[in-house]
């Protein structure tokens, strides 16, 4: 497999950024998209699409990673177990019918079930002024929160690129952003999606149906005994193009590529 190496200036460091062809994984799912990977020890970036890795779009529920830190740090919730009361006026048409999330729940459960309504309720209490200050400080996305809807991560002009997602994830892993050790510990615990003898995956999915597009994400990092691998996979399709595998392919493509690399 031929890899073209290009130098890219990132906020992590001046790193080797390589582009390689993993097109087959996306073609098998019948979906366009890209995956961007950062090897922590080697300071090496690899992507299936150099241009796409720099294109910002709505982060959807991947924003729950940073949103959890902000909610904890601003004391809008005291901890991951605080119950967020269910609201009866939740727009099930706007978000799709998901009866299994229509009840009061903890922030931990809201993260795991990707219950958007719960984080929207937290966002109303945090307020956009505090969001703007924190997001600007940590370098997350374009900080365009101009939409009136409090759910600015699923609708509106707020946007982040795959490379920017990884830059922030690295700082979360290192705990170098202005959040407390307690907040980091809580977030990292609820981010765990898979544990084996060889690795731990901490990650979050995302899916928004804004602007006539389905935009799906899976972002996070794989911790192994000797290294950490950060990833941001994003799939995009027109909403009128039916594909029942869209949701599952976010993880399937990512894991397939990491298996090809011998990491999983």
N, C-alpha and C positions, 0 to 999 in steps of 0.2 A: 504494500500500500504506500503510495507516494504522498509525502507531506511537504507542503511548501511552507517555509518558516519566514515569518515577517515580524519585525519589531513593532510593538505597540506600546505607547505610553499610557499606563493606567494609573489609578490612584494607589494601587498596591505597590507597584514598582515598574521600572522599565523591564519588561519581561518578554520572553520568546513567545510569540503567538503563532500557532500553526493551524493551517486549514487542511482538513482531510475529508475524504468522501465516505460518508455513512448514508448515502442516498437510499440504499436498499432497505434500510430499516423504516424509513419514511414511506417509500413506495409500497412496501408490504402492507402498511396501514392505510394507504391511499390518501395520505394527508401531507400537505406542505408544512415545513417547519425547520427548526434547527436545534442543535444541542451545543452548548458551550461548556467546556470543562477547564478547571484550574487545578493543576498539581501543586500542592502546597510546598512540598520539599524542593521541587525543581523550579518553582516559580514559573511554571510553563502553562500557557494557555493553548488549548486546542479547540477548534470549532468546525462544525460541518458547513458553516456559511458565515464567512467573515463579515459581510455586509449586514446580515440579519442580526448578528450578535450585538450590533451597535444601534439597532432601531428600537426606539421606545414605544411601548404600548401600555394600555391599562394593566396593572399588576394582578387584578382580580383578587382572589383570596390568598395569594401568596403574601399580600400586604399584612395578613394576620400575624406574620412573624414579627415585623417591626411594630405593628399595632398592639401586640401583646406587651412588648416592652414599654411602650408609651402609656398604655392603660395602667400598668403596674407602677411606673415611675411617677405618674401624675396622681396616683392614689385614687383613681376612679374606681378601681377594685383593690381590695386589700390583699388578695391572693388568688390563686387559680381556682379555688374552691368556692369563692363567693357566688351566690346564685343571682343570675340576671332574670328578672321577672318577664314572663311571656307577655307580648302585647297582642291584643285582639285585632288591631287594624293592619296587621302585616300584609303586604301586597303579594299574595301567592301567585297572582298572574304574572307580575313583573319578574319574579324570581323562579317561577316554575313550581309545580305542586310537589312538596316534600313533607308529607305528614309526620315523618319520624323526627322532625326538628321542631314541631309546633308545641313546645312546652317550655316551662322555666328550666334553666340549666346553668351549670357552672361555666366559667370561662374555659376551663380545661375541656369540658365536653363540647363547647361551642367551637373550639379549635379543631378537635378531633373529627367532629361531624361537619365542619365547615358551615356552621349555622350563621349565615350572614346577618340575619336580623339582630342577633345578640351583639355583634360587634358594631352594628349601626347604632344601637342604643348606647353603647359605650362612647362612640364617636360624638354623639350629641352632647355628652357631658364633657368630653375633652375639649371640643371647640376647635375651629379651624385656625385661630390665631396661634394656639399652642402647637398644633400640628405643623404649621408653617415654620415656626421657630425651630422645632426639633428636626424636621425633615431637612431643612436647609443646613443645620449644623452637622448632621450625619451624612449628608450628600446622597440622599435617596430620591431618585427621580427628578422630574422637572418642577416639582412643588407647585403645579397649577391646580389649585383647589377652587377654581372660580365657579364651578357648578353649584347650584343651590342645594341640590340633594346632598345629605350628609354622607351618602355612600359614594364618595368620590373615587374609590379604588375600582369600582365596577362600572361607573358611568362618568362621562365628562372628558376632560383633557389631561388629567393626571396620567403620567406615563413613566415607564422605566425600561431600560434595555436589559437583555440577558447578561451582558458584561457588568452593568451597574448592579444588577441583582447579586452577582457573585462578589463584587467588591464589598458590598455591605455584609454579605454572609461571612466573608473572611474576618471582618472586623468584629462580627458577633462571636465567631469562634474564638478569636483572640481576646475578646472582651475589652476592646479598646475604644468603644463608643461610650458616650457619657451616660451610662446606665449603671445601676448598682449590681453588685455581685449576686444579691438575692434575686433580682429581676432576671439576670442571665440564667441563673440556676433553674428558676421556674420555667422559663421559655425552653431551655434545652431539654428539660424533662418531658414537656408536652409535645415537643417536635419529634420525638422518637417514633418511627414508623416500622422499624424492623431491627431485630437483634439476633445475631448468630454468633457462633464461636469465632468467626473470622472478621466480622464487621458490625458496625451500628450505622443505620441510616437515620438522619434527622432531616425532615423535609416537610414541605407543604405543597399541596395542589392548588390550582386556581382555574376558574372557568367563568368568563363573562360573555354575554350575548349581545353586547353593545354594538351600535353602528352597522348592523346587518352582518356582523362577523361572529363566529365562535372563536374565541381566543383561549386556549388552554395551556396551563403551565404545570411543570413540576420542578421545584427548585429546592436545593438543600445541599447536604454534604455527607460523604461516606467516611467514617472514621475506621481506620485499620490500625493495627499495632504499630506500624512504622510510618504511616503517612495519612494525609487527609485529602480527599478529592471533592471539590466543589462542582456543582452542576446547575445549569439552568436550561431546561428543555421547554420550548414553546411551539405550539401547533396553532395554525390559523386556517380557517376555511369559511366560505360563504355559508350563511345559515340555511340557504335553500339547497345546499348540497348535503344530502343525508349520509351519515356515516355512523353506524351504531357503535363503532369501536373508538370513537373520538376520545371519550373519557379514559378508557383503559390504555390507549396507546401512549398517553403521556408517560406512564410508568414503564410500559412494555418496551418502548423504544430506548428509553434511558438505560434500563437494566440490560437489554440486549447489547448495547454498545459497551457498557462497562464489562460485560462478559467477554466480548471480543478483545478488549484491552487486557483481559486477565486480572481485573481488579475484583470482580465478583465471581 
